[in-house]
Amino acid sequence: MLNSKIEFILNNKIISISDLDTNTTVLNFLRNEKNLTGTKEGCASGDCGACTAVVGELKNNKIEYKSINACITFLYTLNGKQLVTVEHLANGSLHPVQKAMIESDGSQCGFCTPGIVMSMYCMYENKVKPTHENIDRYLSGNLCRCTGYNPIKKSIKNMYSYKRNNHDYKKILKLLKGIKKNDIMIENKQSKFYVHHNLKGLIKDYQNKKDSHLLVGGTDLALEVTKKRNNLRNIFYLGANEDLNFIKIEKKRIIIGSATPISDIIPKLNKYYPTFSKMFERYGSEQIRNSASLGGNLGSASPIGDSLPVLIALNSEIVIQGKKARSVSLDDYFISYRNTKLKKNEFIKEIIIPINKKNILKCYKISKRIDDDISSVFMAINANIKNDIFKSLKIVCGGMAEIPKIATQTQNFLINKKFNKENINEAKNIIVQEFNPIDDMRASKEYRSKISQNLLERFWFEKNNINTLVY
């Protein structure tokens, strides 16, 4: 039998909820229901970080902390977790991250400060070394409107020098262990929210529902609520499903559960495809990486989803689950704009990426901002070059068509040809004819066409160790 309530820890106390709108976000719950207004609303789309809160989850008998965007996180996804807000940090005396912000003059106008403090808190609780690289990683999703990042970075570097009092870690750990992981269905005003912990229950309930929405991080889906003011019916949350949340290596393949957060995937990818792993630094902020999944990317089927061209270039396939499971090559998965091979009441179970250590993989993201921005053009190149001859090659572009598209004519021209400047120049002439990109707010047709040519040339420069501009 499905439970009709969720239980989670709000700061340091267990609460249960069963009667709120299934479309309620964590941000609106905190501000409107609990009067915890330290968590701010800035963009309502997961871009600015003013709403940053921290979620603690039980993993291997320890609490793992992750920062989230409360504005696009649905409340009922919190079952079995701890939600930490800025109001809880003091707990009788200031937390070290708060002391550091005060002493280093890190707080300016104050609007973005609570979100920045929570990103710092996540670093602190996870004992992350405050290197330049780690600071940039954890602050990538927090915009400071006053533009004074130097004192904020100084605060992070100094935060471990302050002692901490009244730590309730053991209490929270015990409370988390006491929350049962039962499947859940909450109904409110003809709208239902499902949480399943295994594949069997999910398949059974999902097959019987119409007008359903699959949810992992909500980085796309939540905007239907926060921006378009739509009411989503029959939401199926996959993030708690253990059968969809894993990553394993077997038979020269990386197999990833469709609901596995990007931040959990990165360490494994870094071993086999470091350029793919590095790409995720620009894919989204730490808050987005902690929530989004490859299954969500593939399900939304955006033509500018950064992971999609890379997965296609790597000759990946997916396992689609309905009443029965079936495998589909990503070469054939996309049909037209946001239209895929997924049938009614099917969902993506796992993504399978072949491991080929002999190949060269390049991921090129072109966007107006370095961090947390949507690509104007994305190009992935997977090449096997032996004795300066293209033995195999796959070039896939995002932002150049209504779907992530393989540059078939360009790669066919280059295969079995010498890897030299003359052939690359000819390939540039082919790729500009192969695509007919659109004009939009991110880039003009001419710009996109020129960039696609330039990226082929960049690939040649990099392979020959010739310095190029960093895009």
Residue pairs with C-beta under 8 A, 6 or more apart in sequence:
2 182
2 183
2 184
2 185
2 194
3 182
3 183
3 184
3 185
4 18
4 184
4 185
4 186
4 187
5 16
5 17
5 18
5 184
5 186
6 16
6 17
6 18
6 75
6 76
6 78
6 79
6 184
6 186
6 195
7 14
7 15
7 16
7 79
7 80
7 179
7 180
8 14
8 15
8 78
8 79
8 80
8 81
8 82
8 83
8 179
9 15
9 56
9 81
9 82
9 83
9 172
9 175
9 176
9 179
10 34
10 83
10 85
11 82
11 83
11 84
11 85
11 87
11 88
12 88
12 91
12 168
12 171
12 172
14 175
14 178
14 179
17 75
17 76
18 186
19 188
20 29
20 33
20 75
20 188
21 188
21 189
21 191
22 74
22 76
22 186
22 187
22 188
22 191
22 192
22 193
22 232
22 235
23 74
23 191
23 225
23 231
23 232
23 235
24 74
24 75
24 76
25 70
25 71
25 72
25 73
25 74
25 75
25 222
25 225
25 226
26 53
26 68
26 70
26 71
26 73
26 74
26 75
26 78
26 83
27 39
27 41
27 44
27 51
27 70
27 71
27 73
28 75
29 75
30 36
30 37
30 39
30 53
30 70
30 85
31 37
31 39
31 41
36 85
36 87
38 85
38 86
38 87
38 114
39 50
39 51
39 52
39 53
39 70
39 85
39 86
39 114
39 115
40 50
40 51
40 111
40 112
40 114
40 115
41 50
41 51
41 71
42 48
42 49
42 50
42 51
42 71
42 111
42 112
42 143
43 50
43 71
44 71
44 72
44 226
44 227
45 71
45 72
45 223
45 226
45 227
46 69
46 71
46 72
46 141
46 219
46 222
46 285
46 287
46 288
47 141
47 143
47 372
48 112
48 115
48 141
48 142
48 143
49 69
49 112
49 115
49 116
49 119
49 141
49 142
49 143
49 285
49 287
50 111
50 112
50 114
50 115
50 142
50 143
51 69
51 70
51 71
51 115
52 67
52 68
52 69
52 70
52 114
52 115
52 116
52 118
52 119
52 141
52 142
52 287
53 67
53 68
53 70
53 83
53 84
53 85
53 86
53 118
54 65
54 66
54 67
54 68
54 83
54 84
54 118
54 121
54 122
54 125
55 65
55 66
55 67
55 68
55 78
55 81
55 82
55 83
55 84
56 63
56 64
56 65
56 81
56 82
56 83
56 84
56 125
56 172
56 176
57 63
57 64
57 66
57 80
57 81
57 82
57 176
58 64
58 80
58 173
58 176
58 177
62 173
63 82
63 125
63 169
63 172
63 173
63 176
64 126
65 84
65 121
65 122
65 125
65 126
66 122
66 261
66 263
66 290
67 118
67 119
67 122
67 138
67 141
67 286
67 287
67 290
68 287
68 290
68 291
69 141
69 287
69 288
69 291
71 222
71 226
72 217
72 218
72 219
72 222
72 223
72 226
72 291
73 218
73 222
73 291
74 193
74 215
74 218
74 222
74 235
74 237
76 184
76 186
76 193
76 195
76 235
76 237
77 195
77 215
77 218
77 237
77 239
77 240
79 179
79 184
79 195
79 240
80 176
80 179
80 181
80 240
81 176
82 172
82 175
82 176
84 118
84 121
85 118
86 114
86 117
86 118
89 95
89 97
89 98
89 117
89 121
90 98
91 165
91 166
91 168
92 165
92 166
93 165
93 166
94 102
95 121
95 124
95 164
96 124
96 159
96 160
96 161
96 162
96 163
96 164
97 117
97 120
97 121
97 124
97 155
97 156
97 159
98 117
99 159
99 162
100 106
100 120
100 155
100 156
100 158
100 159
100 161
100 162
101 107
101 113
101 116
101 117
101 120
101 152
101 155
103 155
103 158
104 151
104 152
104 154
104 155
104 158
105 151
106 113
106 116
106 151
106 152
106 154
106 155
107 113
108 144
108 146
108 148
108 151
109 145
109 146
111 145
112 142
112 143
112 144
112 145
112 146
115 142
116 139
116 142
116 144
116 152
119 138
119 139
119 141
119 142
119 286
119 287
120 138
120 155
120 156
120 159
122 128
122 138
122 286
123 130
123 134
123 138
123 156
123 159
124 159
124 160
128 134
128 138
130 156
130 157
130 159
130 160
135 153
135 156
135 157
136 371
137 281
137 286
138 156
138 286
139 149
139 152
139 153
139 156
140 281
140 285
140 286
140 371
140 372
141 284
141 285
141 286
141 287
141 288
141 372
142 285
144 152
181 197
181 240
182 197
183 194
183 195
183 196
183 197
183 198
183 201
184 193
184 194
184 195
185 192
185 193
185 194
185 195
185 205
186 192
186 193
187 193
190 233
191 231
191 232
191 233
191 234
191 235
192 209
192 233
192 234
192 235
193 235
193 237
194 202
194 205
194 206
194 234
194 235
194 236
194 237
195 237
195 240
196 202
196 205
196 236
196 237
196 238
196 240
196 241
197 240
197 241
197 242
198 241
198 242
198 243
199 241
199 243
199 244
199 321
199 349
202 236
202 238
202 241
202 243
202 347
203 321
203 322
203 323
205 236
206 212
206 236
206 345
206 347
207 322
207 323
207 345
209 234
209 236
209 345
210 234
211 233
211 234
212 233
212 234
212 235
212 236
212 345
213 221
213 232
213 233
213 234
213 235
213 236
214 221
214 236
214 238
214 296
214 299
214 347
215 221
215 235
215 236
215 237
215 238
215 239
216 237
216 238
216 239
216 258
216 259
216 291
216 292
216 293
216 295
216 296
217 239
217 261
217 288
217 290
217 291
217 292
217 293
217 296
218 291
219 284
219 288
219 291
219 292
219 296
220 296
220 300
220 302
221 232
221 300
224 230
224 232
225 231
225 232
238 244
238 258
238 259
238 295
238 347
239 245
239 259
239 261
239 293
241 259
243 257
243 349
244 257
244 258
244 259
244 260
244 295
244 349
244 350
245 257
245 259
245 260
246 255
246 256
246 257
246 260
247 254
247 255
247 256
247 257
247 260
247 264
247 265
247 268
248 254
248 255
249 255
249 268
249 355
252 354
252 355
252 356
253 352
253 353
253 354
253 355
254 268
254 269
254 272
254 352
254 353
254 355
255 350
255 351
255 352
255 353
256 265
256 294
256 350
256 351
256 352
256 353
257 295
257 349
257 350
258 293
258 294
258 295
258 296
258 298
258 299
258 318
258 347
258 348
258 349
258 350
258 351
259 293
259 295
259 296
260 293
260 294
260 295
261 289
261 290
261 291
261 292
261 293
262 280
262 283
262 284
262 288
262 289
262 290
262 292
262 293
262 294
263 286
263 289
263 290
265 280
265 294
266 277
266 280
266 289
267 277
269 276
269 277
269 280
270 277
270 278
272 355
272 357
273 314
273 353
273 361
275 361
275 362
275 363
276 310
276 314
276 361
276 363
278 363
279 306
279 307
279 310
279 363
279 365
280 289
280 307
281 371
282 306
282 365
282 367
282 370
282 371
282 372
282 373
283 289
283 306
283 307
283 365
284 292
284 372
285 371
285 372
288 372
294 307
294 311
294 351
295 347
295 348
295 351
297 305
297 307
297 308
298 305
298 308
298 311
298 318
298 330
298 333
298 340
298 348
298 351
299 340
299 342
299 347
299 348
300 338
301 308
301 334
301 338
301 339
301 340
301 403
302 308
302 338
303 337
303 398
303 399
303 401
303 402
303 403
303 404
304 374
304 375
304 378
304 398
304 399
305 398
305 404
306 363
306 365
306 375
306 378
306 398
308 330
308 334
308 398
308 404
309 378
309 379
309 380
309 396
309 397
309 398
309 404
310 361
310 363
310 380
310 396
311 330
311 351
311 353
312 330
312 331
312 380
312 394
312 396
312 404
312 406
313 361
313 380
313 381
313 382
313 394
313 395
313 396
314 353
314 354
314 356
314 361
314 380
314 382
314 394
315 329
315 330
315 331
315 354
315 382
315 394
316 329
316 330
316 351
316 352
316 353
316 354
317 327
317 328
317 329
317 330
317 351
317 352
318 327
318 328
318 330
318 333
318 348
318 349
318 350
318 351
318 352
319 325
319 326
319 327
319 348
319 349
319 350
319 352
320 326
320 327
320 328
320 341
320 342
320 343
320 346
320 347
320 348
320 349
321 346
321 347
321 348
321 349
322 343
322 345
322 346
322 347
325 349
327 352
328 341
331 406
332 341
333 340
333 341
334 340
334 403
334 404
335 341
335 403
336 402
336 403
337 402
337 403
342 348
356 384
358 384
359 382
359 383
359 384
359 392
360 381
360 382
360 383
360 384
360 385
360 463
361 380
361 381
361 382
362 379
362 380
362 381
362 383
362 459
362 462
363 378
363 379
363 380
364 377
364 378
364 379
364 380
364 381
364 455
364 458
364 459
364 471
365 375
365 378
365 471
366 375
366 376
366 377
366 378
366 451
366 455
366 471
367 373
367 374
367 375
367 376
367 442
368 376
368 442
374 442
375 398
375 399
375 442
376 399
376 442
376 443
376 447
376 448
376 451
377 397
377 398
377 399
377 400
377 443
377 448
377 451
377 452
377 455
378 397
378 398
378 399
379 395
379 396
379 397
379 398
379 452
379 455
380 394
380 395
380 396
380 397
381 393
381 394
381 395
381 459
382 392
382 393
382 394
383 390
383 392
383 393
383 394
383 459
384 390
384 391
384 392
384 393
385 391
385 419
385 463
388 418
388 419
388 420
389 416
389 417
389 418
389 419
390 414
390 415
390 416
390 417
390 419
391 415
391 416
392 415
393 411
393 414
393 415
394 406
394 411
395 406
395 407
395 410
395 411
395 431
395 456
396 404
396 405
396 406
396 407
397 404
397 405
397 407
397 435
397 452
398 404
399 437
399 442
399 443
399 448
400 435
400 437
400 448
400 452
401 435
401 436
401 437
405 435
407 431
407 434
407 435
407 452
408 434
409 430
409 431
409 433
409 434
410 427
410 430
410 431
410 434
410 456
413 423
413 426
413 427
413 430
414 423
414 427
417 423
419 460
419 463
421 460
424 456
424 457
424 459
424 460
425 457
427 456
428 453
428 456
428 457
431 452
431 453
431 456
432 449
432 450
432 452
432 453
435 448
435 449
435 452
436 445
437 443
437 445
437 448
437 449
438 445
439 445
443 451
458 468
458 471
461 467
461 468
462 468
